[in-house]
Amino acid sequence: MIPGMNPRDVQKAMKRLGIKQEEIDALEVIIKTADSEIIISNPQVSKVNMAGQENFQISGDISERALSSEPDINEEDIQTVIEQTGVSEDEAIEAIKNNEGDLAKTIMELKK
């Protein structure tokens, strides 16, 4: 809140101004950007509504991780491509990567 002020007085002032604040019991907050994720662990999250505009205030332990540019490829996807096209496992994996994980596009490309 505001240093040196009584929290009850602050709440009353906010109410008079039409500002509503609600605490959200969040476990983790993830903000995704084009090339990374900002992870906020042990967050304290407040939703503030001022004049119909909702804002979030977040604080906590912050870490960042880069996003992988390669799609997640699971064994089931690989087997589906192999069964549909008859290619080897290595060819199936490479084709799935080239088509950014799109199985339908991968199978159509390999059947040509």
MMTF fields as JSON, N, C-alpha, C and O atoms, coordinates in Angstrom:
{
  "mmtfVersion": "1.0.0",
  "mmtfProducer": "UNKNOWN",
  "numBonds": 447,
  "numAtoms": 448,
  "numGroups": 112,
  "numChains": 1,
  "numModels": 1,
  "chainsPerModel": [1],
  "groupsPerChain": [112],
  "chainIdList": ["A"],
  "bondAtomList": [4, 2, 8, 6, 12, 10, 16, 14, 20, 18, 24, 22, 28, 26, 32, 30, 36, 34, 40, 38, 44, 42, 48, 46, 52, 50, 56, 54, 60, 58, 64, 62, 68, 66, 72, 70, 76, 74, 80, 78, 84, 82, 88, 86, 92, 90, 96, 94, 100, 98, 104, 102, 108, 106, 112, 110, 116, 114, 120, 118, 124, 122, 128, 126, 132, 130, 136, 134, 140, 138, 144, 142, 148, 146, 152, 150, 156, 154, 160, 158, 164, 162, 168, 166, 172, 170, 176, 174, 180, 178, 184, 182, 188, 186, 192, 190, 196, 194, 200, 198, 204, 202, 208, 206, 212, 210, 216, 214, 220, 218, 224, 222, 228, 226, 232, 230, 236, 234, 240, 238, 244, 242, 248, 246, 252, 250, 256, 254, 260, 258, 264, 262, 268, 266, 272, 270, 276, 274, 280, 278, 284, 282, 288, 286, 292, 290, 296, 294, 300, 298, 304, 302, 308, 306, 312, 310, 316, 314, 320, 318, 324, 322, 328, 326, 332, 330, 336, 334, 340, 338, 344, 342, 348, 346, 352, 350, 356, 354, 360, 358, 364, 362, 368, 366, 372, 370, 376, 374, 380, 378, 384, 382, 388, 386, 392, 390, 396, 394, 400, 398, 404, 402, 408, 406, 412, 410, 416, 414, 420, 418, 424, 422, 428, 426, 432, 430, 436, 434, 440, 438, 444, 442],
  "bondOrderList": [1, 1, 1, 1, 1, 1, 1, 1, 1, 1, 1, 1, 1, 1, 1, 1, 1, 1, 1, 1, 1, 1, 1, 1, 1, 1, 1, 1, 1, 1, 1, 1, 1, 1, 1, 1, 1, 1, 1, 1, 1, 1, 1, 1, 1, 1, 1, 1, 1, 1, 1, 1, 1, 1, 1, 1, 1, 1, 1, 1, 1, 1, 1, 1, 1, 1, 1, 1, 1, 1, 1, 1, 1, 1, 1, 1, 1, 1, 1, 1, 1, 1, 1, 1, 1, 1, 1, 1, 1, 1, 1, 1, 1, 1, 1, 1, 1, 1, 1, 1, 1, 1, 1, 1, 1, 1, 1, 1, 1, 1, 1],
  "groupList": [{"groupName": "MET", "atomNameList": ["N", "CA", "C", "O"], "elementList": ["N", "C", "C", "O"], "formalChargeList": [0, 0, 0, 0], "bondAtomList": [1, 0, 2, 1, 3, 2], "bondOrderList": [1, 1, 2], "singleLetterCode": "M", "chemCompType": "L-PEPTIDE LINKING"}, {"groupName": "ILE", "atomNameList": ["N", "CA", "C", "O"], "elementList": ["N", "C", "C", "O"], "formalChargeList": [0, 0, 0, 0], "bondAtomList": [1, 0, 2, 1, 3, 2], "bondOrderList": [1, 1, 2], "singleLetterCode": "I", "chemCompType": "L-PEPTIDE LINKING"}, {"groupName": "PRO", "atomNameList": ["N", "CA", "C", "O"], "elementList": ["N", "C", "C", "O"], "formalChargeList": [0, 0, 0, 0], "bondAtomList": [1, 0, 2, 1, 3, 2], "bondOrderList": [1, 1, 2], "singleLetterCode": "P", "chemCompType": "L-PEPTIDE LINKING"}, {"groupName": "GLY", "atomNameList": ["N", "CA", "C", "O"], "elementList": ["N", "C", "C", "O"], "formalChargeList": [0, 0, 0, 0], "bondAtomList": [1, 0, 2, 1, 3, 2], "bondOrderList": [1, 1, 2], "singleLetterCode": "G", "chemCompType": "PEPTIDE LINKING"}, {"groupName": "ASN", "atomNameList": ["N", "CA", "C", "O"], "elementList": ["N", "C", "C", "O"], "formalChargeList": [0, 0, 0, 0], "bondAtomList": [1, 0, 2, 1, 3, 2], "bondOrderList": [1, 1, 2], "singleLetterCode": "N", "chemCompType": "L-PEPTIDE LINKING"}, {"groupName": "ARG", "atomNameList": ["N", "CA", "C", "O"], "elementList": ["N", "C", "C", "O"], "formalChargeList": [0, 0, 0, 0], "bondAtomList": [1, 0, 2, 1, 3, 2], "bondOrderList": [1, 1, 2], "singleLetterCode": "R", "chemCompType": "L-PEPTIDE LINKING"}, {"groupName": "ASP", "atomNameList": ["N", "CA", "C", "O"], "elementList": ["N", "C", "C", "O"], "formalChargeList": [0, 0, 0, 0], "bondAtomList": [1, 0, 2, 1, 3, 2], "bondOrderList": [1, 1, 2], "singleLetterCode": "D", "chemCompType": "L-PEPTIDE LINKING"}, {"groupName": "VAL", "atomNameList": ["N", "CA", "C", "O"], "elementList": ["N", "C", "C", "O"], "formalChargeList": [0, 0, 0, 0], "bondAtomList": [1, 0, 2, 1, 3, 2], "bondOrderList": [1, 1, 2], "singleLetterCode": "V", "chemCompType": "L-PEPTIDE LINKING"}, {"groupName": "GLN", "atomNameList": ["N", "CA", "C", "O"], "elementList": ["N", "C", "C", "O"], "formalChargeList": [0, 0, 0, 0], "bondAtomList": [1, 0, 2, 1, 3, 2], "bondOrderList": [1, 1, 2], "singleLetterCode": "Q", "chemCompType": "L-PEPTIDE LINKING"}, {"groupName": "LYS", "atomNameList": ["N", "CA", "C", "O"], "elementList": ["N", "C", "C", "O"], "formalChargeList": [0, 0, 0, 0], "bondAtomList": [1, 0, 2, 1, 3, 2], "bondOrderList": [1, 1, 2], "singleLetterCode": "K", "chemCompType": "L-PEPTIDE LINKING"}, {"groupName": "ALA", "atomNameList": ["N", "CA", "C", "O"], "elementList": ["N", "C", "C", "O"], "formalChargeList": [0, 0, 0, 0], "bondAtomList": [1, 0, 2, 1, 3, 2], "bondOrderList": [1, 1, 2], "singleLetterCode": "A", "chemCompType": "L-PEPTIDE LINKING"}, {"groupName": "LEU", "atomNameList": ["N", "CA", "C", "O"], "elementList": ["N", "C", "C", "O"], "formalChargeList": [0, 0, 0, 0], "bondAtomList": [1, 0, 2, 1, 3, 2], "bondOrderList": [1, 1, 2], "singleLetterCode": "L", "chemCompType": "L-PEPTIDE LINKING"}, {"groupName": "GLU", "atomNameList": ["N", "CA", "C", "O"], "elementList": ["N", "C", "C", "O"], "formalChargeList": [0, 0, 0, 0], "bondAtomList": [1, 0, 2, 1, 3, 2], "bondOrderList": [1, 1, 2], "singleLetterCode": "E", "chemCompType": "L-PEPTIDE LINKING"}, {"groupName": "THR", "atomNameList": ["N", "CA", "C", "O"], "elementList": ["N", "C", "C", "O"], "formalChargeList": [0, 0, 0, 0], "bondAtomList": [1, 0, 2, 1, 3, 2], "bondOrderList": [1, 1, 2], "singleLetterCode": "T", "chemCompType": "L-PEPTIDE LINKING"}, {"groupName": "SER", "atomNameList": ["N", "CA", "C", "O"], "elementList": ["N", "C", "C", "O"], "formalChargeList": [0, 0, 0, 0], "bondAtomList": [1, 0, 2, 1, 3, 2], "bondOrderList": [1, 1, 2], "singleLetterCode": "S", "chemCompType": "L-PEPTIDE LINKING"}, {"groupName": "PHE", "atomNameList": ["N", "CA", "C", "O"], "elementList": ["N", "C", "C", "O"], "formalChargeList": [0, 0, 0, 0], "bondAtomList": [1, 0, 2, 1, 3, 2], "bondOrderList": [1, 1, 2], "singleLetterCode": "F", "chemCompType": "L-PEPTIDE LINKING"}],
  "groupTypeList": [0, 1, 2, 3, 0, 4, 2, 5, 6, 7, 8, 9, 10, 0, 9, 5, 11, 3, 1, 9, 8, 12, 12, 1, 6, 10, 11, 12, 7, 1, 1, 9, 13, 10, 6, 14, 12, 1, 1, 1, 14, 4, 2, 8, 7, 14, 9, 7, 4, 0, 10, 3, 8, 12, 4, 15, 8, 1, 14, 3, 6, 1, 14, 12, 5, 10, 11, 14, 14, 12, 2, 6, 1, 4, 12, 12, 6, 1, 8, 13, 7, 1, 12, 8, 13, 3, 7, 14, 12, 6, 12, 10, 1, 12, 10, 1, 9, 4, 4, 12, 3, 6, 11, 10, 9, 13, 1, 0, 12, 11, 9, 9],
  "groupIdList": [1, 2, 3, 4, 5, 6, 7, 8, 9, 10, 11, 12, 13, 14, 15, 16, 17, 18, 19, 20, 21, 22, 23, 24, 25, 26, 27, 28, 29, 30, 31, 32, 33, 34, 35, 36, 37, 38, 39, 40, 41, 42, 43, 44, 45, 46, 47, 48, 49, 50, 51, 52, 53, 54, 55, 56, 57, 58, 59, 60, 61, 62, 63, 64, 65, 66, 67, 68, 69, 70, 71, 72, 73, 74, 75, 76, 77, 78, 79, 80, 81, 82, 83, 84, 85, 86, 87, 88, 89, 90, 91, 92, 93, 94, 95, 96, 97, 98, 99, 100, 101, 102, 103, 104, 105, 106, 107, 108, 109, 110, 111, 112],
  "secStructList": [7, 7, 6, 6, 1, 7, 2, 2, 2, 2, 2, 2, 2, 2, 2, 2, 6, 6, 3, 3, 3, 3, 3, 3, 7, 7, 1, 3, 3, 3, 3, 3, 7, 1, 1, 3, 3, 3, 3, 3, 3, 3, 3, 3, 3, 3, 3, 3, 3, 3, 6, 6, 3, 3, 3, 3, 3, 3, 3, 3, 3, 3, 3, 3, 3, 3, 7, 7, 1, 1, 7, 7, 7, 7, 2, 2, 2, 2, 2, 2, 2, 2, 2, 2, 2, 7, 7, 7, 2, 2, 2, 2, 2, 2, 2, 2, 2, 2, 6, 6, 6, 7, 2, 2, 2, 2, 2, 2, 2, 2, 2, 7],
  "xCoordList": [0.829, 0.0, 0.871, 1.954, 0.371, 1.089, 1.833, 1.205, 3.153, 3.918, 3.429, 3.145, 3.336, 2.956, 1.463, 1.044, 0.649, -0.809, -1.428, -0.94, -2.481, -3.236, -3.921, -4.615, -3.745, -4.37, -5.89, -6.455, -6.554, -8.02, -8.364, -9.326, -7.574, -7.814, -7.606, -8.352, -6.587, -6.324, -7.503, -7.94, -8.018, -9.167, -10.389, -11.094, -10.65, -11.791, -11.625, -12.576, -10.403, -10.142, -10.324, -10.89, -9.847, -10.005, -11.479, -11.903, -12.255, -13.684, -14.381, -15.222, -14.038, -14.639, -14.308, -15.11, -13.124, -12.709, -13.233, -12.988, -13.949, -14.484, -13.46, -13.6, -12.427, -11.377, -11.618, -11.702, -11.726, -11.921, -10.671, -10.128, -10.215, -9.028, -9.386, -10.031, -8.954, -9.236, -7.929, -7.194, -7.655, -6.464, -6.798, -7.868, -5.891, -6.089, -5.097, -3.901, -5.597, -4.76, -4.117, -4.557, -3.071, -2.392, -1.22, -0.569, -0.961, 0.174, 1.409, 2.533, 1.194, 2.289, 1.722, 0.577, 2.516, 2.114, 3.159, 4.36, 2.685, 3.593, 3.21, 2.059, 4.186, 3.985, 4.788, 6.009, 4.091, 4.758, 5.035, 4.151, 6.29, 6.673, 7.009, 6.855, 7.454, 7.743, 8.852, 8.824, 9.822, 10.955, 11.279, 12.262, 10.468, 10.746, 9.49, 8.446, 9.616, 8.551, 9.115, 10.216, 8.355, 8.713, 7.849, 6.622, 8.493, 7.776, 7.881, 8.977, 6.735, 6.702, 6.175, 4.991, 7.081, 6.735, 6.393, 6.839, 5.596, 5.149, 4.581, 4.978, 3.644, 3.176, 2.175, 1.435, 2.185, 1.132, 0.45, 1.051, -0.813, -1.519, -2.73, -3.542, -2.84, -3.986, -4.65, -3.98, -5.968, -6.732, -7.363, -8.115, -7.061, -7.536, -8.473, -8.104, -9.689, -10.666, -10.846, -11.357, -10.418, -10.568, -11.368, -10.934, -12.541, -13.39, -13.625, -13.591, -13.865, -14.163, -12.938, -13.065, -11.778, -10.528, -9.866, -9.56, -9.644, -9.014, -7.509, -7.032, -6.77, -5.313, -4.879, -5.574, -3.721, -3.174, -1.827, -0.994, -1.635, -0.355, 0.217, -0.43, 1.439, 2.039, 3.437, 4.232, 3.72, 5.076, 5.388, 4.48, 6.668, 7.068, 8.485, 9.239, 8.837, 10.166, 10.171, 9.416, 11.021, 10.987, 12.141, 13.29, 11.799, 12.806, 12.36, 11.202, 13.283, 12.969, 13.561, 14.655, 12.822, 13.356, 13.028, 11.971, 13.968, 13.797, 12.828, 12.775, 12.069, 11.162, 11.918, 12.744, 11.633, 12.25, 11.583, 10.362, 12.386, 11.821, 11.37, 10.675, 11.769, 11.376, 10.075, 9.87, 9.187, 7.932, 8.16, 9.14, 7.247, 7.304, 6.881, 5.795, 7.73, 7.434, 7.376, 8.368, 6.205, 6.105, 6.122, 5.963, 6.315, 6.452, 5.2, 5.292, 4.05, 2.788, 2.729, 2.285, 3.175, 3.199, 4.146, 3.827, 5.302, 6.291, 5.713, 5.827, 5.092, 4.515, 3.389, 3.254, 2.583, 1.497, 2.058, 1.549, 3.102, 3.707, 4.329, 4.193, 5.008, 5.624, 4.559, 4.717, 3.476, 2.4, 1.723, 1.364, 1.55, 0.85, 1.713, 1.198, 3.034, 3.897, 4.933, 5.445, 5.251, 6.247, 7.688, 8.586, 7.935, 9.308, 9.981, 9.332, 11.28, 12.013, 11.707, 11.132, 12.111, 11.87, 12.606, 12.043, 13.849, 14.625, 13.984, 13.927, 13.502, 12.833, 11.549, 11.23, 10.811, 9.564, 9.832, 9.136, 10.839, 11.173, 11.587, 11.133, 12.441, 12.905, 11.74, 11.656, 10.85, 9.705, 8.758, 8.231, 8.545, 7.682, 8.295, 7.584, 9.604, 10.285, 10.153, 9.865, 10.365, 10.281, 8.89, 8.744, 7.868, 6.492, 5.947, 4.735, 6.858, 6.533, 5.488, 4.627, 5.574, 4.687, 3.328, 2.511, 3.063, 1.775, 1.791, 2.412, 1.094, 1.13, 0.467, 0.984, -0.667, -1.36, -0.476, -0.36, 0.128, 1.014, 2.225, 2.658, 2.762, 3.904, 3.573, 4.334, 2.419, 2.012, 1.75, 2.148, 1.086, 0.801, 2.114, 2.246, 3.064, 4.341, 5.104, 5.685, 5.097, 5.846, 5.175, 5.845, 3.879, 3.172, 3.376, 3.054, 3.902, 4.109, 5.188, 5.492],
  "yCoordList": [-1.196, 0.0, 1.257, 1.282, 2.303, 3.57, 3.672, 3.589, 3.848, 3.908, 5.039, 6.144, 4.742, 5.759, 5.984, 6.805, 5.282, 5.444, 4.175, 3.068, 4.354, 3.249, 2.502, 3.13, 1.176, 0.421, 0.59, 0.592, 0.731, 0.952, 2.292, 2.395, 3.32, 4.634, 4.589, 5.202, 3.858, 3.707, 3.004, 3.422, 1.94, 1.211, 2.121, 2.082, 2.946, 3.875, 4.896, 5.198, 5.429, 6.413, 5.792, 6.413, 4.579, 3.891, 3.665, 3.824, 3.298, 3.057, 4.35, 4.33, 5.48, 6.773, 7.151, 7.792, 6.752, 7.062, 6.05, 6.189, 5.042, 4.031, 3.001, 2.378, 2.814, 1.847, 0.595, 0.65, -0.531, -1.805, -2.647, -2.765, -3.235, -4.085, -5.456, -5.582, -6.482, -7.866, -8.656, -8.588, -9.397, -10.247, -11.568, -12.136, -12.051, -13.306, -14.318, -14.041, -15.487, -16.541, -17.332, -18.435, -16.761, -17.384, -18.235, -17.912, -19.319, -20.186, -19.803, -19.918, -19.342, -18.975, -18.084, -18.259, -17.132, -16.253, -16.396, -16.304, -16.624, -16.76, -15.716, -15.637, -14.923, -13.928, -14.398, -14.535, -14.644, -15.14, -13.979, -13.184, -13.905, -12.934, -13.707, -14.928, -13.028, -13.691, -14.73, -15.753, -14.476, -15.39, -15.915, -16.635, -15.566, -16.066, -16.058, -15.54, -16.638, -16.621, -16.036, -16.387, -15.148, -14.6, -15.334, -15.268, -16.037, -16.838, -16.149, -15.823, -15.927, -15.303, -16.344, -16.679, -16.855, -17.863, -17.163, -16.044, -17.837, -17.266, -15.862, -14.93, -15.709, -14.361, -13.812, -14.553, -12.502, -11.765, -10.988, -10.097, -11.326, -10.75, -9.975, -10.496, -8.726, -7.892, -7.46, -7.009, -7.599, -7.097, -5.782, -5.744, -4.715, -3.387, -2.912, -2.904, -2.517, -2.012, -0.523, -0.117, 0.292, 1.743, 2.21, 2.074, 2.762, 3.308, 2.298, 2.647, 1.041, 0.01, -0.596, -1.532, -0.083, -0.584, -1.535, -1.14, -2.788, -3.754, -3.796, -3.888, -3.728, -3.813, -4.857, -5.122, -5.449, -6.44, -5.954, -5.463, -6.103, -5.799, -7.124, -7.854, -7.433, -8.728, -8.515, -7.74, -9.214, -9.234, -10.658, -11.439, -10.997, -12.348, -12.636, -11.727, -13.914, -14.359, -14.514, -15.317, -13.747, -13.693, -14.484, -14.379, -15.284, -15.969, -15.895, -15.597, -16.168, -16.093, -17.296, -17.753, -17.807, -18.908, -18.655, -18.129, -19.047, -18.882, -19.927, -21.044, -19.564, -20.512, -21.286, -20.728, -22.565, -23.405, -23.118, -22.993, -23.016, -22.771, -24.067, -24.038, -25.211, -26.488, -26.971, -26.817, -27.561, -28.068, -29.308, -30.031, -29.541, -30.768, -31.92, -31.896, -32.922, -34.081, -35.292, -35.65, -35.929, -37.117, -38.381, -38.326, -39.501, -40.785, -41.129, -41.714, -40.762, -41.049, -40.316, -40.884, -39.06, -38.295, -38.937, -39.053, -39.348, -39.982, -41.264, -41.496, -42.097, -43.356, -43.122, -43.868, -42.09, -41.769, -41.431, -41.903, -40.619, -40.234, -41.451, -41.612, -42.307, -43.505, -44.421, -44.92, -44.648, -45.534, -44.994, -45.761, -43.692, -43.086, -42.944, -42.917, -42.855, -42.57, -43.643, -43.708, -44.485, -45.53, -45.054, -45.783, -43.835, -43.326, -43.838, -44.422, -43.611, -44.024, -43.054, -41.983, -43.47, -42.62, -41.29, -40.242, -41.321, -40.091, -39.141, -37.931, -39.708, -38.88, -38.284, -37.125, -39.084, -38.594, -37.433, -36.419, -37.578, -36.525, -35.247, -34.157, -35.382, -34.214, -33.508, -32.28, -34.294, -33.708, -32.999, -31.932, -33.588, -32.941, -31.614, -30.618, -31.596, -30.35, -29.311, -28.145, -29.733, -28.805, -28.205, -27.09, -28.949, -28.477, -27.947, -27.848, -27.607, -26.98, -27.754, -27.163, -29.096, -29.941, -30.213, -30.909, -29.691, -29.893, -31.272, -31.459, -32.241, -33.62, -33.771, -34.473, -33.12, -33.246, -32.735, -33.375, -31.606, -31.022, -31.938, -32.116, -32.512, -33.412, -34.64, -35.026, -35.249, -36.463, -36.15, -36.914, -35.033, -34.66, -34.423, -34.824, -33.784, -33.502, -34.79, -34.933, -35.719, -36.967, -37.923, -38.787, -37.787, -38.654, -38.209, -38.956, -37.013, -36.516, -37.279, -36.994],
  "zCoordList": [0.0, 0.0, 0.0, -0.585, 0.673, 0.705, 2.042, 3.098, 2.014, 3.259, 4.165, 3.703, 5.459, 6.435, 6.573, 7.389, 5.802, 5.898, 6.463, 6.235, 7.183, 7.733, 6.582, 5.784, 6.475, 5.384, 5.306, 4.212, 6.456, 6.435, 5.797, 5.035, 6.11, 5.507, 3.999, 3.236, 3.588, 2.155, 1.479, 0.407, 2.098, 1.532, 1.418, 0.409, 2.448, 2.417, 1.299, 0.578, 1.16, 0.105, -1.273, -2.173, -1.431, -2.714, -3.026, -4.17, -2.021, -2.222, -2.648, -3.547, -2.009, -2.372, -3.814, -4.493, -4.277, -5.644, -6.668, -7.867, -6.194, -7.106, -7.526, -8.579, -6.714, -7.016, -6.184, -4.957, -6.877, -6.194, -6.359, -7.458, -5.252, -5.303, -4.758, -3.717, -5.485, -5.092, -5.152, -6.137, -4.094, -4.076, -4.767, -4.544, -5.599, -6.322, -5.771, -5.682, -5.403, -4.838, -5.978, -6.303, -6.581, -7.721, -7.243, -6.249, -7.957, -7.646, -8.448, -7.96, -9.694, -10.579, -11.671, -12.088, -12.135, -13.231, -14.333, -14.08, -15.566, -16.707, -17.744, -18.175, -18.133, -19.182, -20.387, -20.316, -21.497, -22.705, -23.646, -23.965, -24.083, -25.093, -26.367, -26.404, -27.387, -28.657, -28.529, -29.213, -27.663, -27.595, -26.2, -26.029, -25.2, -23.853, -22.99, -23.385, -21.819, -20.824, -19.539, -19.113, -18.93, -17.632, -16.622, -16.682, -15.69, -14.706, -13.359, -12.901, -12.724, -11.41, -10.436, -10.444, -9.588, -8.59, -7.281, -7.026, -6.456, -5.179, -5.373, -4.674, -6.327, -6.649, -5.632, -4.986, -5.52, -4.845, -5.961, -6.562, -6.238, -7.371, -6.868, -6.103, -7.309, -6.988, -8.283, -9.212, -8.344, -9.491, -9.055, -8.082, -9.767, -9.422, -10.531, -11.706, -10.145, -11.104, -10.851, -9.807, -11.822, -11.733, -12.931, -14.075, -12.661, -13.717, -14.834, -16.014, -14.455, -15.442, -16.115, -16.905, -15.816, -16.393, -15.397, -14.272, -15.805, -14.91, -15.134, -16.265, -14.022, -14.047, -13.041, -12.06, -13.295, -12.376, -11.871, -12.633, -10.569, -9.95, -9.471, -8.72, -9.912, -9.615, -9.043, -9.576, -7.951, -7.415, -6.988, -6.704, -6.941, -6.566, -7.02, -7.366, -7.015, -7.442, -8.958, -9.507, -9.635, -11.097, -11.706, -11.277, -12.725, -13.528, -14.984, -15.275, -15.885, -17.314, -18.022, -17.689, -19.01, -19.816, -21.279, -21.626, -22.12, -23.565, -24.076, -23.562, -25.08, -25.715, -26.775, -27.498, -26.861, -27.878, -29.209, -29.29, -30.241, -31.569, -32.235, -33.251, -31.656, -32.238, -31.611, -30.408, -32.429, -31.883, -31.019, -31.199, -30.084, -29.293, -30.188, -30.768, -30.299, -31.128, -30.222, -29.588, -30.161, -29.315, -30.177, -31.397, -29.52, -30.208, -31.026, -32.105, -30.502, -31.204, -32.548, -33.546, -32.573, -33.823, -34.835, -36.018, -34.351, -35.24, -35.837, -37.04, -34.995, -35.464, -36.467, -37.436, -36.237, -37.173, -38.548, -39.565, -38.577, -39.855, -40.537, -41.75, -39.778, -40.349, -40.935, -42.049, -40.198, -40.671, -41.923, -42.816, -41.99, -43.115, -44.365, -45.482, -44.172, -45.321, -45.614, -46.731, -44.643, -44.855, -44.808, -45.23, -44.3, -44.226, -42.949, -42.081, -42.854, -41.655, -40.499, -40.692, -39.309, -38.135, -38.255, -37.94, -38.702, -38.863, -39.873, -39.655, -40.978, -41.997, -41.441, -41.704, -40.668, -40.078, -39.125, -39.168, -38.265, -37.304, -38.026, -37.677, -39.023, -39.773, -40.476, -40.472, -41.075, -41.78, -40.806, -41.12, -39.63, -38.627, -38.188, -38.055, -37.962, -37.59, -38.696, -38.425, -39.949, -41.083, -41.245, -41.745, -40.821, -40.942, -39.614, -39.427, -38.692, -37.412, -36.617, -35.965, -36.677, -35.885, -36.51, -35.906, -37.694, -38.374, -39.041, -40.087, -38.416, -38.916, -40.28, -41.148, -40.471, -41.758, -42.897, -43.942, -42.684, -43.704, -43.942, -45.08, -42.871, -42.96, -43.802, -44.69, -43.504, -44.224, -45.693, -46.572, -45.961, -47.361, -48.116, -49.273, -47.474, -48.115, -48.426, -49.502, -47.478, -47.661, -48.649, -49.214, -48.865, -49.816, -51.258, -52.182, -51.466, -52.836, -53.539, -54.697]
}
